[in-house]
Amino acid sequence: MSNWDDKAKRLLKSELVKRGVSNTDLVLLLNEIGVEETKAGIDSKISRGSFSATFLLQCLTVIGCQKIEIEDYESQLLMVAEPNEPYKKSVK
């Protein structure tokens, strides 16, 4: 992987999936610790992958992630990989 934003995005998404936490749940959890976020804001940050280390740590903390094994993620990240093909628009 050469794109660091993509790696950060997939790492966070992987941790959310492992714990069954949706972006809506994440908003509520972050709000509980005083971090004001909206679902749209979180969707955008995670989609871009260009969020701050502070945001990543806040998210990992509120979902209960205590440890990250970066080396293990190369294979695990495939479960939340973005498709390589562009999305096709349906024509009606």
C-alpha positions in Angstrom: 0.0 0.0 0.0 1.4 3.3 -0.9 -1.5 5.6 0.0 -1.3 6.6 3.6 -4.8 8.2 3.7 -6.2 5.0 2.3 -4.4 2.9 4.9 -5.6 5.1 7.8 -9.2 5.0 6.5 -9.1 1.2 6.1 -7.6 0.8 9.6 -10.3 2.8 11.2 -13.1 1.2 9.2 -11.7 -2.2 10.1 -11.8 -1.4 13.8 -15.4 -0.1 13.5 -16.5 -3.3 11.6 -14.8 -5.6 14.1 -16.8 -4.0 16.9 -20.0 -3.6 15.0 -19.9 0.2 15.4 -21.7 2.3 12.7 -20.8 5.9 11.9 -24.1 6.9 13.6 -22.9 5.0 16.8 -19.5 6.7 16.5 -21.1 10.2 16.5 -22.9 9.4 19.8 -19.8 7.9 21.3 -17.7 10.9 20.3 -20.3 13.3 21.6 -20.2 11.6 25.0 -16.6 12.6 25.4 -17.2 16.2 24.2 -16.2 15.8 20.6 -18.9 17.5 18.5 -19.2 15.7 15.2 -22.1 15.0 12.8 -22.7 11.8 10.9 -22.1 13.7 7.6 -18.8 15.1 9.0 -17.6 11.6 10.1 -18.8 10.0 6.8 -16.7 12.6 4.9 -13.6 12.3 7.0 -13.6 8.5 6.9 -14.3 8.5 3.1 -11.4 10.9 2.5 -9.1 9.2 4.9 -7.4 12.5 5.5 -8.3 12.9 9.2 -6.0 14.0 12.0 -4.2 11.6 14.3 -6.3 13.2 17.1 -9.5 12.2 15.4 -8.2 8.6 14.9 -7.2 8.4 18.5 -10.5 9.8 19.7 -12.4 7.2 17.5 -10.3 4.3 18.6 -10.6 5.2 22.3 -14.4 5.6 22.2 -14.9 2.2 20.5 -12.7 0.5 23.0 -9.7 -0.2 20.9 -6.7 -0.6 23.2 -4.1 -2.0 20.9 -3.3 -1.9 17.2 -1.0 -4.3 15.4 -0.1 -2.4 12.3 1.7 -5.4 10.7 -1.4 -7.5 11.0 -3.5 -5.0 9.1 -2.2 -5.7 5.6 -4.3 -8.9 5.3 -7.2 -7.7 7.6 -7.6 -4.4 5.7 -8.8 -6.3 2.6 -12.1 -6.9 4.3 -12.9 -3.1 4.1 -11.1 -2.4 0.9 -12.7 0.0 -1.6 -13.6 -1.6 -4.9 -11.1 -1.2 -7.7 -13.7 -0.7 -10.3 -15.7 2.6 -10.5 -19.3 2.4 -9.4 -21.8 2.1 -12.3 -24.8 4.4 -12.4 -28.0 2.7 -13.1 -29.9 4.2 -16.0 -33.7 4.1 -15.9 
